[in-house]
Amino acid sequence: MQVEVFKEEVQRILEAEIKFDGHVTIVISTLTEDKLKNILEWIKECKAGIISPEPCKNYRDFISFIYKSNDNRIRGILTKQKNAFFVELFLDKHKYYDRKRKYLGI
């Protein structure tokens, strides 16, 4: 799946224009089709309320959903404004994920 197709699919699922943070383009271009489908399924579950969010202590108006791949190589954070819309999808390696978590206060 191409990067732009993936981004369009994410925005279609979430029904919103969102920001893509981290090295999303690089991450998406290196993942297999199955792993991309797993991420899309995770996004669907976040939107449906199946996965429980974590509060962002540094930004009280936001909640975040955490994604950890089975092989622990890719981490993701889907951020949503409380009782409103999705804002951002972050995908990157563990090192950058830790920085983002600290930034959000997760």
C-alpha positions in Angstrom: 0.0 0.0 0.0 1.3 3.4 -0.9 1.8 6.1 1.7 -0.8 8.5 0.3 -3.3 5.7 0.0 -2.7 4.7 3.6 -3.1 8.3 4.8 -6.3 8.7 2.9 -7.7 5.5 4.4 -6.9 6.7 7.9 -8.7 10.0 7.3 -11.6 8.1 5.8 -11.9 5.8 8.8 -11.6 8.7 11.3 -13.8 11.0 9.2 -11.4 13.9 9.8 -8.4 15.6 8.4 -5.6 14.7 10.9 -2.0 15.5 11.3 0.6 12.8 10.7 3.6 13.0 13.0 6.8 11.1 13.5 8.5 9.4 10.5 5.1 8.2 9.2 6.1 8.2 5.6 9.2 6.2 6.2 7.4 3.8 8.6 4.6 3.1 6.2 6.8 2.6 3.2 8.8 -0.1 5.1 5.9 -2.1 6.6 4.3 -5.1 5.0 0.7 -5.1 3.8 -0.4 -7.2 6.7 1.2 -4.8 9.3 -0.5 -1.9 7.6 -3.8 -3.7 7.8 -3.2 -4.3 11.5 -2.6 -0.6 12.1 -5.8 0.3 10.1 -7.8 -2.3 12.2 -6.4 -0.7 15.4 -7.5 2.7 14.2 -11.0 1.3 13.5 -11.1 -0.1 17.1 -10.0 3.2 18.6 -12.8 5.0 16.7 -15.4 2.4 17.7 -14.4 2.7 21.4 -13.1 -0.9 21.7 -9.7 0.2 22.8 -9.5 2.3 26.0 -7.6 5.6 25.7 -5.1 7.1 28.1 -5.4 10.6 29.4 -2.7 13.1 28.4 -1.5 14.7 31.6 0.3 17.6 29.9 -2.7 18.4 27.6 -5.9 17.8 29.6 -8.2 18.3 26.6 -6.7 15.3 24.9 -6.7 11.5 25.2 -4.4 9.1 23.4 -4.6 5.5 22.1 -1.4 3.5 22.2 -0.3 1.1 19.4 2.5 -1.5 19.9 3.4 -3.8 17.1 3.8 -7.5 17.7 7.6 -7.3 17.0 8.0 -4.2 19.1 9.6 -2.3 16.3 6.9 0.2 15.6 4.9 2.3 18.1 1.9 4.5 17.5 -0.1 7.1 19.3 -3.5 8.2 18.0 -4.5 11.5 19.7 -8.1 12.7 20.1 -9.6 15.8 21.6 -12.0 14.7 24.4 -15.6 14.4 23.2 -14.6 15.7 19.8 -12.5 14.7 16.9 -9.2 12.9 16.2 -6.2 15.2 15.9 -3.0 13.3 15.1 -1.5 9.9 14.2 2.1 9.3 15.3 4.0 6.3 14.1 7.7 5.8 14.7 10.4 3.8 16.4 10.6 3.2 20.1 13.0 6.1 20.8 10.8 8.7 19.2 7.7 7.2 20.7 9.1 7.7 24.2 9.8 11.3 23.5 6.2 11.8 22.2 4.8 10.1 25.3 6.7 12.3 27.6 5.6 15.4 25.6 1.9 14.4 26.0 2.3 13.2 29.5 1.2 9.6 28.9 
